[in-house]
Amino acid sequence: MPSLERICESLAPHNTDERFRLWMTSLPSEAFPASVLQSCIKMTNEPPSGLRANMRHCLSCEPLSSPDFWEYSDAAPDSALPAAAE
C-alpha cells in the first residue's frame, strides 16, 4: 500500500496524460491509504441479484454497451483475429 500511495501522490497534470484514468477496486481495508481515498471520486456498485440481472447490467455499461466495442478493427493484423471454427 505505501507504493500505491507514492504512485498516486506523484500523479500531476504536468507529468500525466490528460486521458489517463486510474480505476481501482478494493474491499474495505484499514491498510488502504487515506490520502488516496481523499483524492479520489468514490463509487459504489450494488450488483443486481441473480445472474441474468447481473449480466444485463454489466453488458449495459460502457464500454460493453457500445457496438464499436464488439467490432474488430480493420487495422488489426489477421493474426489478431480469432481462428474460424470449422
Secondary structure, 3 states (H helix, E strand, C coil): CHHHHHHHHHCCHHHCCCCCCCCCCCCCCCCCCHHHHHCCCCCCCCCCCCHHHHHHHHHHCCCCCCHHHHCCCCCCCHHHCCCCCC
